[in-house]
Amino acid sequence: MDIFHGKSSSGSVAEAAKGLGSAKLIIMTTTADEFEKNVAELSKVFPGVPSISCVGMGYDTSILEKGVFITAFKDGVTVATGVLEKVSVSPARYISRIEKDIEAVRPGKDNTAIIDFCAGNDAAVLTTLSGLIKKYGLQVMGATGDAGKVAVDGTVYEDAMVYAVIRNEGGKVKAYKENIYEPRDNKQLIASKTDKTKYYLGELNGRPAKQMYMDLTGATESKIVDQTFRNPFGKMMGGDVCIASIKAVSGNGLILYRQINDSDILTLLEMRDPMEIAQTTVDKIHSDFSHISVIFSVNCIFRYLVLKERNELGTYLSKIGTLGTSCGLVGFGEHFNTQFVNQTMTCIVFE
């Protein structure tokens, strides 16, 4: 598999794609104010080449905070791209499109992945896809893009999910999730008085969620959102923990970045050493793959901010880059197979 990646801090698609030549799939991130222009330019420069794009920051072993970042699969893959529209009101309406595209790439055992970008309503989309993911044994990695816009094959959409179904012709693929937080203790917090449409959490263990969080962390009301960088919630899913970050305070409750339902069991999380966790991730991937063509990943914006504040962002990206060619983006919500998570790194590794 031949992988290309290029970037332009000035926002030039031509500069970012210099030397690319032909491609089977192009993935682009770019700034919000130039998104439509750059999507159109990409389609013009590479007519007929499947592509998916979103608003965000791209990276390899260093971050590009503003501009255009391009990752391209030049060969070794069979690809189908598409879109699910109106995902806020009817996420299953166009499900036949993606099933048709999955069938078109002829997925085999452990060799097919979906990379997707959402403009929002990620949880509903992943729930809709869950049957297909299990039916075909697919690996999924994706992200919420910024600015409520995504694009596929030169067309920009709002309220949609765009995707690339990718079959690796040279080996297996596997999705991974990295969490730098762990439960602080064994205290269970039972959610109630939730509003799924607003991602609202009203009470924990029968007490106002805002006050309960302040009591647990010692944070004042004005510092609750800042405190979530150190102590997000975790939603217990069997033996797994999915991070649920706090977005805002609302009355006596909290607005989260992911949907919480009545009777969900939450716990308070605390940060571990990110570099130790990164090394564990590298070791795990090394143990699963003897040869790696590329790692494509998404890091949550909160992880980006935490690592940047700790002056560890470059070190972290370089550590993941020791596995091989490493590219990705900073997102506002992450997808790991059927899960929608926050404050997480997810990735797809291609053999």
SVG drawing of the C-alpha trace seen along z (x, -y; Angstrom):
<svg xmlns="http://www.w3.org/2000/svg" viewBox="-37 -32 47 46">
<polyline fill="none" stroke="black" stroke-width="0.4" points="0.0,0.0 1.4,-3.4 0.3,-6.3 0.8,-10.0 0.3,-12.9 0.9,-16.6 0.0,-19.9 -0.2,-23.6 -0.2,-26.2 -1.4,-28.8 -4.5,-26.8 -3.5,-25.7 -4.9,-22.4 -2.3,-22.3 0.5,-22.8 -0.8,-20.1 -1.2,-17.7 2.1,-18.4 3.6,-15.2 0.5,-13.1 -0.3,-12.0 -3.0,-9.4 -5.0,-8.1 -7.7,-5.7 -9.0,-7.8 -8.3,-11.3 -9.1,-12.5 -8.9,-16.2 -9.2,-18.5 -9.2,-22.2 -10.3,-25.4 -14.0,-26.5 -13.7,-29.7 -12.1,-28.0 -14.0,-24.7 -16.3,-25.0 -13.6,-26.5 -11.1,-23.8 -13.6,-21.0 -14.3,-22.3 -10.6,-22.7 -9.8,-19.2 -12.5,-17.8 -11.2,-20.0 -7.6,-18.9 -8.5,-15.2 -11.6,-14.6 -13.3,-11.3 -11.1,-10.4 -13.3,-9.5 -12.8,-11.9 -14.2,-12.8 -13.5,-16.0 -14.3,-17.8 -13.3,-21.0 -10.5,-20.4 -6.8,-20.4 -4.7,-17.7 -1.5,-16.1 1.3,-13.6 4.0,-13.7 3.2,-17.5 0.0,-19.5 -1.2,-21.8 -3.5,-24.1 -4.6,-26.1 -4.5,-25.2 -5.1,-22.1 -4.0,-18.5 -4.3,-15.7 -4.0,-12.0 -4.2,-9.8 -4.3,-6.0 -2.5,-5.7 -3.0,-1.9 -3.7,1.3 -7.3,0.5 -10.8,0.9 -13.0,-2.1 -16.6,-3.3 -17.6,-6.7 -21.1,-8.0 -23.3,-10.1 -26.2,-9.6 -28.3,-12.8 -30.7,-14.3 -29.2,-12.3 -30.8,-14.4 -34.3,-13.3 -34.0,-10.1 -30.6,-8.5 -31.8,-5.2 -33.4,-6.7 -30.4,-6.2 -28.9,-3.1 -29.3,-1.1 -26.6,-3.4 -23.9,-2.4 -24.9,1.3 -24.7,1.2 -21.2,-0.4 -20.1,2.2 -21.2,5.0 -19.4,3.2 -16.0,3.4 -16.5,7.2 -15.5,7.1 -13.6,10.1 -12.7,11.2 -10.8,8.5 -9.8,6.5 -12.5,3.7 -13.0,0.5 -15.2,-2.6 -13.8,-6.0 -16.5,-8.6 -17.1,-12.2 -20.2,-13.5 -21.7,-17.0 -23.5,-16.0 -25.9,-13.4 -23.1,-10.9 -24.7,-8.5 -27.8,-8.1 -25.7,-7.4 -23.6,-4.8 -26.6,-3.1 -28.1,-3.0 -24.9,-1.4 -24.5,1.1 -26.3,3.9 -24.2,3.5 -21.0,3.3 -21.8,6.6 -23.1,8.3 -20.0,7.6 -17.4,7.6 -16.3,4.0 -13.9,1.8 -15.0,-1.8 -13.2,-5.0 -14.6,-8.5 -15.0,-12.0 -17.3,-14.9 -16.0,-17.7 -16.2,-21.4 -18.6,-24.0 -21.4,-21.5 -20.2,-20.7 -18.8,-17.6 -18.1,-16.8 -17.9,-13.7 -16.7,-13.7 -16.8,-17.4 -20.2,-18.1 -20.7,-19.8 -23.4,-18.6 -24.9,-19.8 -26.8,-17.4 -25.1,-14.4 -22.4,-11.7 -20.0,-11.1 -18.0,-7.9 -15.4,-5.8 -15.7,-2.1 -12.1,-0.7 -11.0,2.8 -7.3,3.4 -6.1,5.6 -2.8,6.4 -3.9,7.5 -6.0,6.8 -7.3,3.7 -8.1,3.1 -9.6,0.2 -8.2,-0.9 -9.3,-3.2 -7.0,-5.0 -8.3,-6.5 -6.0,-8.5 -8.5,-8.5 -9.5,-5.9 -12.1,-5.6 -11.1,-7.6 -12.9,-5.1 -15.7,-2.6 -18.5,-5.1 -21.4,-4.6 -23.5,-7.6 -27.0,-6.8 -28.2,-9.3 -31.8,-10.6 -33.9,-13.5 -32.0,-13.4 -33.0,-14.9 -31.5,-12.9 -32.2,-15.6 -30.2,-18.2 -27.6,-15.9 -28.8,-17.1 -28.0,-15.4 -30.3,-16.5 -29.5,-14.4 -27.0,-11.9 -28.0,-9.6 -31.1,-11.7 -29.2,-14.9 -28.8,-17.9 -26.0,-16.9 -24.2,-20.3 -23.9,-20.2 -22.9,-16.5 -20.1,-17.2 -18.9,-20.2 -19.0,-18.1 -17.0,-15.3 -14.3,-17.5 -14.2,-20.6 -14.7,-22.7 -16.7,-26.0 -19.6,-26.5 -17.6,-28.8 -14.8,-26.2 -16.9,-23.1 -16.2,-23.0 -12.4,-23.5 -12.5,-20.7 -13.8,-18.2 -10.3,-18.2 -9.1,-16.5 -12.3,-14.8 -14.7,-13.8 -17.5,-11.4 -17.2,-7.8 -20.2,-5.8 -19.9,-2.2 -20.5,0.3 -19.8,3.8 -16.0,3.8 -15.4,0.7 -15.6,-3.0 -16.7,-5.5 -15.8,-9.1 -18.6,-11.7 -17.3,-15.3 -19.1,-18.3 -20.0,-21.0 -21.8,-23.5 -23.8,-24.1 -27.6,-24.4 -29.6,-25.4 -29.0,-22.7 -27.9,-20.2 -25.1,-19.7 -25.0,-19.6 -22.7,-16.8 -21.0,-16.1 -22.7,-12.7 -26.1,-11.4 -26.9,-10.0 -30.1,-8.1 -32.0,-7.6 -30.5,-4.8 -27.1,-4.9 -24.3,-4.2 -21.6,-6.9 -18.4,-7.2 -15.9,-10.0 -12.6,-9.7 -9.1,-11.1 -6.2,-11.5 -3.3,-9.1 0.2,-9.8 -0.5,-10.3 2.9,-9.2 2.7,-5.9 -0.7,-5.3 0.6,-6.1 3.4,-3.6 0.9,-0.9 -1.0,-1.7 2.2,-1.4 3.1,1.9 -0.4,3.3 -0.4,2.4 3.1,3.8 1.9,7.1 -1.0,7.3 0.8,6.2 4.2,7.4 3.9,4.8 2.0,1.5 1.2,-0.6 -0.6,-3.5 -2.3,-4.5 -5.2,-7.0 -6.5,-8.5 -8.6,-11.2 -7.7,-12.9 -10.4,-14.8 -10.0,-18.6 -9.9,-18.2 -6.9,-15.8 -5.2,-18.3 -5.7,-21.1 -4.5,-19.0 -1.4,-17.7 -0.6,-21.1 -0.9,-22.6 1.4,-19.9 3.9,-20.6 3.5,-16.9 1.6,-17.2 4.6,-16.8 6.0,-14.0 2.7,-12.2 2.3,-12.4 5.9,-11.3 5.5,-8.3 2.5,-7.1 4.5,-7.9 7.1,-5.3 4.6,-2.7 4.9,-3.9 3.1,-6.4 0.7,-8.2 -1.9,-10.8 -5.1,-12.1 -7.2,-15.0 -8.4,-16.7 -12.1,-16.1 -15.1,-17.1 -16.3,-13.5 -14.8,-10.2 -16.1,-6.9 -14.9,-3.5 -16.9,-0.8 -20.4,-1.2 -19.4,-3.6 -19.5,-7.4 -17.0,-8.7 -15.3,-11.9 -11.8,-12.9 -10.5,-9.8 -8.1,-8.8 -9.4,-6.3 -7.6,-4.9 -7.6,-2.4 -4.4,-0.5 -3.9,0.9 -1.5,3.8"/>
</svg>
